[in-house]
């Protein structure tokens, strides 16, 4: 079954996928950061959303 690209959130909310435009939009908006900052944070902290959130210092909402 193919991914539904009309979904606005990530298919796996625990992981950040930088290869999908809709996920980039979702995570940059969620963390209120630029794409470059998100890519840098993922490079430093890994793809797990909770690790990136902690790295960026973004509190859970």
PDB file of N, CA, C and O in Angstrom:
ATOM      1  N   UNK A   1       0.846  -1.187   0.000  1.00  0.00           N
ATOM      2  CA  UNK A   1       0.000   0.000   0.000  1.00  0.00           C
ATOM      3  C   UNK A   1       0.887   1.245   0.000  1.00  0.00           C
ATOM      4  O   UNK A   1       1.769   1.375   0.849  1.00  0.00           O
ATOM      5  N   UNK A   2       0.668   2.128  -0.914  1.00  0.00           N
ATOM      6  CA  UNK A   2       1.480   3.328  -1.050  1.00  0.00           C
ATOM      7  C   UNK A   2       1.097   4.365  -0.007  1.00  0.00           C
ATOM      8  O   UNK A   2      -0.030   4.393   0.486  1.00  0.00           O
ATOM      9  N   UNK A   3       2.071   5.220   0.317  1.00  0.00           N
ATOM     10  CA  UNK A   3       1.796   6.315   1.244  1.00  0.00           C
ATOM     11  C   UNK A   3       0.795   7.282   0.625  1.00  0.00           C
ATOM     12  O   UNK A   3       0.850   7.559  -0.573  1.00  0.00           O
ATOM     13  N   UNK A   4      -0.113   7.789   1.441  1.00  0.00           N
ATOM     14  CA  UNK A   4      -1.083   8.778   0.993  1.00  0.00           C
ATOM     15  C   UNK A   4      -0.456  10.157   1.164  1.00  0.00           C
ATOM     16  O   UNK A   4      -0.337  10.646   2.288  1.00  0.00           O
ATOM     17  N   UNK A   5      -0.062  10.777   0.084  1.00  0.00           N
ATOM     18  CA  UNK A   5       0.631  12.068   0.125  1.00  0.00           C
ATOM     19  C   UNK A   5      -0.277  13.227   0.518  1.00  0.00           C
ATOM     20  O   UNK A   5       0.207  14.338   0.736  1.00  0.00           O
ATOM     21  N   UNK A   6      -1.588  12.988   0.612  1.00  0.00           N
ATOM     22  CA  UNK A   6      -2.482  14.060   1.018  1.00  0.00           C
ATOM     23  C   UNK A   6      -2.521  14.209   2.534  1.00  0.00           C
ATOM     24  O   UNK A   6      -3.073  15.183   3.047  1.00  0.00           O
ATOM     25  N   UNK A   7      -1.943  13.256   3.251  1.00  0.00           N
ATOM     26  CA  UNK A   7      -1.905  13.335   4.706  1.00  0.00           C
ATOM     27  C   UNK A   7      -0.972  14.482   5.101  1.00  0.00           C
ATOM     28  O   UNK A   7       0.130  14.609   4.569  1.00  0.00           O
ATOM     29  N   UNK A   8      -1.420  15.294   6.018  1.00  0.00           N
ATOM     30  CA  UNK A   8      -0.647  16.478   6.370  1.00  0.00           C
ATOM     31  C   UNK A   8       0.391  16.230   7.438  1.00  0.00           C
ATOM     32  O   UNK A   8       1.351  16.993   7.544  1.00  0.00           O
ATOM     33  N   UNK A   9       0.232  15.198   8.226  1.00  0.00           N
ATOM     34  CA  UNK A   9       1.188  14.872   9.261  1.00  0.00           C
ATOM     35  C   UNK A   9       2.078  13.729   8.826  1.00  0.00           C
ATOM     36  O   UNK A   9       1.877  13.163   7.751  1.00  0.00           O
ATOM     37  N   UNK A  10       3.053  13.383   9.638  1.00  0.00           N
ATOM     38  CA  UNK A  10       3.956  12.302   9.283  1.00  0.00           C
ATOM     39  C   UNK A  10       3.273  10.944   9.382  1.00  0.00           C
ATOM     40  O   UNK A  10       2.329  10.769  10.152  1.00  0.00           O
ATOM     41  N   UNK A  11       3.754   9.987   8.601  1.00  0.00           N
ATOM     42  CA  UNK A  11       3.193   8.645   8.661  1.00  0.00           C
ATOM     43  C   UNK A  11       3.609   7.950   9.947  1.00  0.00           C
ATOM     44  O   UNK A  11       2.885   7.092  10.451  1.00  0.00           O
ATOM     45  N   UNK A  12       4.759   8.309  10.477  1.00  0.00           N
ATOM     46  CA  UNK A  12       5.250   7.783  11.753  1.00  0.00           C
ATOM     47  C   UNK A  12       5.660   8.988  12.591  1.00  0.00           C
ATOM     48  O   UNK A  12       6.723   9.566  12.362  1.00  0.00           O
ATOM     49  N   UNK A  13       4.842   9.368  13.546  1.00  0.00           N
ATOM     50  CA  UNK A  13       5.082  10.589  14.322  1.00  0.00           C
ATOM     51  C   UNK A  13       6.299  10.507  15.229  1.00  0.00           C
ATOM     52  O   UNK A  13       6.694  11.512  15.819  1.00  0.00           O
ATOM     53  N   UNK A  14       6.897   9.335  15.351  1.00  0.00           N
ATOM     54  CA  UNK A  14       8.081   9.189  16.188  1.00  0.00           C
ATOM     55  C   UNK A  14       9.365   9.482  15.413  1.00  0.00           C
ATOM     56  O   UNK A  14      10.410   9.722  16.017  1.00  0.00           O
ATOM     57  N   UNK A  15       9.295   9.466  14.090  1.00  0.00           N
ATOM     58  CA  UNK A  15      10.475   9.661  13.248  1.00  0.00           C
ATOM     59  C   UNK A  15      10.282  10.837  12.295  1.00  0.00           C
ATOM     60  O   UNK A  15       9.172  11.122  11.846  1.00  0.00           O
ATOM     61  N   UNK A  16      11.374  11.498  12.005  1.00  0.00           N
ATOM     62  CA  UNK A  16      11.351  12.615  11.065  1.00  0.00           C
ATOM     63  C   UNK A  16      11.954  12.146   9.748  1.00  0.00           C
ATOM     64  O   UNK A  16      13.097  11.691   9.709  1.00  0.00           O
ATOM     65  N   UNK A  17      11.189  12.257   8.678  1.00  0.00           N
ATOM     66  CA  UNK A  17      11.637  11.867   7.351  1.00  0.00           C
ATOM     67  C   UNK A  17      11.887  13.140   6.551  1.00  0.00           C
ATOM     68  O   UNK A  17      10.944  13.837   6.176  1.00  0.00           O
ATOM     69  N   UNK A  18      13.145  13.440   6.293  1.00  0.00           N
ATOM     70  CA  UNK A  18      13.491  14.654   5.576  1.00  0.00           C
ATOM     71  C   UNK A  18      13.331  14.516   4.062  1.00  0.00           C
ATOM     72  O   UNK A  18      13.540  15.481   3.328  1.00  0.00           O
ATOM     73  N   UNK A  19      12.966  13.336   3.597  1.00  0.00           N
ATOM     74  CA  UNK A  19      12.850  13.096   2.161  1.00  0.00           C
ATOM     75  C   UNK A  19      11.454  13.345   1.604  1.00  0.00           C
ATOM     76  O   UNK A  19      11.237  13.205   0.401  1.00  0.00           O
ATOM     77  N   UNK A  20      10.519  13.707   2.449  1.00  0.00           N
ATOM     78  CA  UNK A  20       9.154  13.993   2.009  1.00  0.00           C
ATOM     79  C   UNK A  20       8.818  15.456   2.296  1.00  0.00           C
ATOM     80  O   UNK A  20       8.940  15.913   3.432  1.00  0.00           O
ATOM     81  N   UNK A  21       8.399  16.182   1.273  1.00  0.00           N
ATOM     82  CA  UNK A  21       8.110  17.605   1.411  1.00  0.00           C
ATOM     83  C   UNK A  21       7.036  17.868   2.457  1.00  0.00           C
ATOM     84  O   UNK A  21       7.156  18.812   3.239  1.00  0.00           O
ATOM     85  N   UNK A  22       5.979  17.042   2.485  1.00  0.00           N
ATOM     86  CA  UNK A  22       4.907  17.277   3.449  1.00  0.00           C
ATOM     87  C   UNK A  22       5.385  17.059   4.883  1.00  0.00           C
ATOM     88  O   UNK A  22       4.889  17.709   5.803  1.00  0.00           O
ATOM     89  N   UNK A  23       6.339  16.156   5.085  1.00  0.00           N
ATOM     90  CA  UNK A  23       6.880  15.964   6.431  1.00  0.00           C
ATOM     91  C   UNK A  23       7.791  17.128   6.815  1.00  0.00           C
ATOM     92  O   UNK A  23       7.781  17.568   7.964  1.00  0.00           O
ATOM     93  N   UNK A  24       8.571  17.625   5.870  1.00  0.00           N
ATOM     94  CA  UNK A  24       9.395  18.814   6.141  1.00  0.00           C
ATOM     95  C   UNK A  24       8.521  19.981   6.578  1.00  0.00           C
ATOM     96  O   UNK A  24       8.833  20.669   7.549  1.00  0.00           O
ATOM     97  N   UNK A  25       7.420  20.201   5.853  1.00  0.00           N
ATOM     98  CA  UNK A  25       6.503  21.287   6.226  1.00  0.00           C
ATOM     99  C   UNK A  25       5.936  21.061   7.614  1.00  0.00           C
ATOM    100  O   UNK A  25       5.881  21.992   8.417  1.00  0.00           O
ATOM    101  N   UNK A  26       5.514  19.839   7.908  1.00  0.00           N
ATOM    102  CA  UNK A  26       4.932  19.522   9.208  1.00  0.00           C
ATOM    103  C   UNK A  26       5.931  19.775  10.337  1.00  0.00           C
ATOM    104  O   UNK A  26       5.604  20.456  11.309  1.00  0.00           O
ATOM    105  N   UNK A  27       7.141  19.234  10.217  1.00  0.00           N
ATOM    106  CA  UNK A  27       8.111  19.345  11.315  1.00  0.00           C
ATOM    107  C   UNK A  27       8.670  20.762  11.465  1.00  0.00           C
ATOM    108  O   UNK A  27       8.924  21.197  12.588  1.00  0.00           O
ATOM    109  N   UNK A  28       8.866  21.492  10.364  1.00  0.00           N
ATOM    110  CA  UNK A  28       9.343  22.869  10.515  1.00  0.00           C
ATOM    111  C   UNK A  28       8.284  23.731  11.199  1.00  0.00           C
ATOM    112  O   UNK A  28       8.610  24.616  11.991  1.00  0.00           O
ATOM    113  N   UNK A  29       7.021  23.469  10.891  1.00  0.00           N
ATOM    114  CA  UNK A  29       5.935  24.208  11.549  1.00  0.00           C
ATOM    115  C   UNK A  29       5.799  23.775  13.012  1.00  0.00           C
ATOM    116  O   UNK A  29       5.627  24.619  13.892  1.00  0.00           O
ATOM    117  N   UNK A  30       5.874  22.475  13.274  1.00  0.00           N
ATOM    118  CA  UNK A  30       5.737  21.954  14.634  1.00  0.00           C
ATOM    119  C   UNK A  30       6.820  22.507  15.555  1.00  0.00           C
ATOM    120  O   UNK A  30       6.540  22.909  16.684  1.00  0.00           O
ATOM    121  N   UNK A  31       8.062  22.524  15.062  1.00  0.00           N
ATOM    122  CA  UNK A  31       9.183  22.993  15.881  1.00  0.00           C
ATOM    123  C   UNK A  31       9.457  24.484  15.704  1.00  0.00           C
ATOM    124  O   UNK A  31      10.295  25.048  16.409  1.00  0.00           O
ATOM    125  N   UNK A  32       8.750  25.132  14.762  1.00  0.00           N
ATOM    126  CA  UNK A  32       8.918  26.557  14.478  1.00  0.00           C
ATOM    127  C   UNK A  32      10.377  26.883  14.139  1.00  0.00           C
ATOM    128  O   UNK A  32      10.978  27.792  14.711  1.00  0.00           O
ATOM    129  N   UNK A  33      10.928  26.114  13.190  1.00  0.00           N
ATOM    130  CA  UNK A  33      12.311  26.299  12.751  1.00  0.00           C
ATOM    131  C   UNK A  33      12.356  26.287  11.228  1.00  0.00           C
ATOM    132  O   UNK A  33      11.402  25.870  10.571  1.00  0.00           O
ATOM    133  N   UNK A  34      13.462  26.744  10.682  1.00  0.00           N
ATOM    134  CA  UNK A  34      13.662  26.710   9.239  1.00  0.00           C
ATOM    135  C   UNK A  34      14.021  25.290   8.809  1.00  0.00           C
ATOM    136  O   UNK A  34      14.366  24.448   9.637  1.00  0.00           O
ATOM    137  N   UNK A  35      13.935  25.041   7.522  1.00  0.00           N
ATOM    138  CA  UNK A  35      14.311  23.727   6.999  1.00  0.00           C
ATOM    139  C   UNK A  35      15.784  23.444   7.286  1.00  0.00           C
ATOM    140  O   UNK A  35      16.145  22.325   7.652  1.00  0.00           O
ATOM    141  N   UNK A  36      16.628  24.453   7.122  1.00  0.00           N
ATOM    142  CA  UNK A  36      18.060  24.269   7.379  1.00  0.00           C
ATOM    143  C   UNK A  36      18.320  23.899   8.838  1.00  0.00           C
ATOM    144  O   UNK A  36      19.139  23.026   9.127  1.00  0.00           O
ATOM    145  N   UNK A  37      17.619  24.566   9.751  1.00  0.00           N
ATOM    146  CA  UNK A  37      17.805  24.263  11.174  1.00  0.00           C
ATOM    147  C   UNK A  37      17.290  22.859  11.502  1.00  0.00           C
ATOM    148  O   UNK A  37      17.907  22.143  12.291  1.00  0.00           O
ATOM    149  N   UNK A  38      16.174  22.465  10.905  1.00  0.00           N
ATOM    150  CA  UNK A  38      15.654  21.117  11.120  1.00  0.00           C
ATOM    151  C   UNK A  38      16.645  20.082  10.601  1.00  0.00           C
ATOM    152  O   UNK A  38      16.927  19.100  11.288  1.00  0.00           O
ATOM    153  N   UNK A  39      17.171  20.286   9.408  1.00  0.00           N
ATOM    154  CA  UNK A  39      18.144  19.344   8.840  1.00  0.00           C
ATOM    155  C   UNK A  39      19.381  19.252   9.725  1.00  0.00           C
ATOM    156  O   UNK A  39      19.915  18.164   9.936  1.00  0.00           O
ATOM    157  N   UNK A  40      19.829  20.371  10.235  1.00  0.00           N
ATOM    158  CA  UNK A  40      20.986  20.388  11.126  1.00  0.00           C
ATOM    159  C   UNK A  40      20.697  19.635  12.420  1.00  0.00           C
ATOM    160  O   UNK A  40      21.542  18.883  12.906  1.00  0.00           O
ATOM    161  N   UNK A  41      19.513  19.835  12.973  1.00  0.00           N
ATOM    162  CA  UNK A  41      19.127  19.169  14.214  1.00  0.00           C
ATOM    163  C   UNK A  41      19.026  17.660  14.017  1.00  0.00           C
ATOM    164  O   UNK A  41      19.444  16.891  14.882  1.00  0.00           O
ATOM    165  N   UNK A  42      18.475  17.236  12.886  1.00  0.00           N
ATOM    166  CA  UNK A  42      18.367  15.807  12.596  1.00  0.00           C
ATOM    167  C   UNK A  42      19.758  15.204  12.405  1.00  0.00           C
ATOM    168  O   UNK A  42      20.016  14.080  12.837  1.00  0.00           O
ATOM    169  N   UNK A  43      20.645  15.946  11.764  1.00  0.00           N
ATOM    170  CA  UNK A  43      22.017  15.457  11.583  1.00  0.00           C
ATOM    171  C   UNK A  43      22.714  15.281  12.937  1.00  0.00           C
ATOM    172  O   UNK A  43      23.493  14.345  13.121  1.00  0.00           O
ATOM    173  N   UNK A  44      22.435  16.173  13.870  1.00  0.00           N
ATOM    174  CA  UNK A  44      23.079  16.122  15.188  1.00  0.00           C
ATOM    175  C   UNK A  44      22.413  15.137  16.144  1.00  0.00           C
ATOM    176  O   UNK A  44      23.099  14.436  16.887  1.00  0.00           O
ATOM    177  N   UNK A  45      21.080  15.080  16.131  1.00  0.00           N
ATOM    178  CA  UNK A  45      20.353  14.307  17.141  1.00  0.00           C
ATOM    179  C   UNK A  45      19.760  12.996  16.617  1.00  0.00           C
ATOM    180  O   UNK A  45      19.351  12.150  17.412  1.00  0.00           O
ATOM    181  N   UNK A  46      19.707  12.816  15.302  1.00  0.00           N
ATOM    182  CA  UNK A  46      19.097  11.619  14.730  1.00  0.00           C
ATOM    183  C   UNK A  46      17.671  11.895  14.288  1.00  0.00           C
ATOM    184  O   UNK A  46      17.189  13.025  14.369  1.00  0.00           O
ATOM    185  N   UNK A  47      17.006  10.854  13.822  1.00  0.00           N
ATOM    186  CA  UNK A  47      15.681  11.028  13.222  1.00  0.00           C
ATOM    187  C   UNK A  47      14.518  10.904  14.194  1.00  0.00           C
ATOM    188  O   UNK A  47      13.374  11.143  13.808  1.00  0.00           O
ATOM    189  N   UNK A  48      14.775  10.544  15.420  1.00  0.00           N
ATOM    190  CA  UNK A  48      13.687  10.395  16.391  1.00  0.00           C
ATOM    191  C   UNK A  48      13.187  11.775  16.810  1.00  0.00           C
ATOM    192  O   UNK A  48      13.970  12.625  17.235  1.00  0.00           O
ATOM    193  N   UNK A  49      11.884  11.990  16.687  1.00  0.00           N
ATOM    194  CA  UNK A  49      11.286  13.302  16.943  1.00  0.00           C
ATOM    195  C   UNK A  49      11.544  13.795  18.362  1.00  0.00           C
ATOM    196  O   UNK A  49      11.791  14.984  18.562  1.00  0.00           O
ATOM    197  N   UNK A  50      11.492  12.902  19.353  1.00  0.00           N
ATOM    198  CA  UNK A  50      11.713  13.339  20.731  1.00  0.00           C
ATOM    199  C   UNK A  50      13.142  13.813  20.950  1.00  0.00           C
ATOM    200  O   UNK A  50      13.374  14.740  21.726  1.00  0.00           O
ATOM    201  N   UNK A  51      14.099  13.193  20.278  1.00  0.00           N
ATOM    202  CA  UNK A  51      15.514  13.606  20.395  1.00  0.00           C
ATOM    203  C   UNK A  51      15.726  14.963  19.718  1.00  0.00           C
ATOM    204  O   UNK A  51      16.444  15.815  20.241  1.00  0.00           O
ATOM    205  N   UNK A  52      15.109  15.156  18.571  1.00  0.00           N
ATOM    206  CA  UNK A  52      15.230  16.437  17.858  1.00  0.00           C
ATOM    207  C   UNK A  52      14.543  17.533  18.657  1.00  0.00           C
ATOM    208  O   UNK A  52      15.062  18.645  18.756  1.00  0.00           O
ATOM    209  N   UNK A  53      13.385  17.232  19.225  1.00  0.00           N
ATOM    210  CA  UNK A  53      12.667  18.196  20.068  1.00  0.00           C
ATOM    211  C   UNK A  53      13.549  18.644  21.232  1.00  0.00           C
ATOM    212  O   UNK A  53      13.642  19.837  21.518  1.00  0.00           O
ATOM    213  N   UNK A  54      14.194  17.689  21.903  1.00  0.00           N
ATOM    214  CA  UNK A  54      15.083  18.000  23.022  1.00  0.00           C
ATOM    215  C   UNK A  54      16.299  18.800  22.553  1.00  0.00           C
ATOM    216  O   UNK A  54      16.708  19.755  23.214  1.00  0.00           O
ATOM    217  N   UNK A  55      16.869  18.416  21.428  1.00  0.00           N
ATOM    218  CA  UNK A  55      18.026  19.118  20.883  1.00  0.00           C
ATOM    219  C   UNK A  55      17.699  20.589  20.589  1.00  0.00           C
ATOM    220  O   UNK A  55      18.497  21.488  20.851  1.00  0.00           O
ATOM    221  N   UNK A  56      16.512  20.797  20.042  1.00  0.00           N
ATOM    222  CA  UNK A  56      16.082  22.161  19.706  1.00  0.00           C
ATOM    223  C   UNK A  56      15.570  22.933  20.926  1.00  0.00           C
ATOM    224  O   UNK A  56      15.413  24.152  20.868  1.00  0.00           O
ATOM    225  N   UNK A  57      15.313  22.230  22.022  1.00  0.00           N
ATOM    226  CA  UNK A  57      14.792  22.887  23.208  1.00  0.00           C
ATOM    227  C   UNK A  57      13.325  23.269  23.085  1.00  0.00           C
ATOM    228  O   UNK A  57      12.878  24.232  23.710  1.00  0.00           O
ATOM    229  N   UNK A  58      12.575  22.524  22.287  1.00  0.00           N
ATOM    230  CA  UNK A  58      11.161  22.795  22.064  1.00  0.00           C
ATOM    231  C   UNK A  58      10.350  21.983  23.076  1.00  0.00           C
ATOM    232  O   UNK A  58      10.445  20.755  23.091  1.00  0.00           O
ATOM    233  N   UNK A  59       9.565  22.635  23.911  1.00  0.00           N
ATOM    234  CA  UNK A  59       8.753  21.882  24.883  1.00  0.00           C
ATOM    235  C   UNK A  59       7.626  21.137  24.194  1.00  0.00           C
ATOM    236  O   UNK A  59       7.136  21.563  23.147  1.00  0.00           O
ATOM    237  N   UNK A  60       7.215  20.020  24.784  1.00  0.00           N
ATOM    238  CA  UNK A  60       6.060  19.282  24.256  1.00  0.00           C
ATOM    239  C   UNK A  60       4.812  20.117  24.453  1.00  0.00           C
ATOM    240  O   UNK A  60       4.644  20.776  25.479  1.00  0.00           O
ATOM    241  N   UNK A  61       3.946  20.083  23.471  1.00  0.00           N
ATOM    242  CA  UNK A  61       2.709  20.864  23.607  1.00  0.00           C
ATOM    243  C   UNK A  61       1.549  20.008  23.960  1.00  0.00           C
ATOM    244  O   UNK A  61       0.435  20.509  24.111  1.00  0.00           O
TER     245      UNK A  61
END
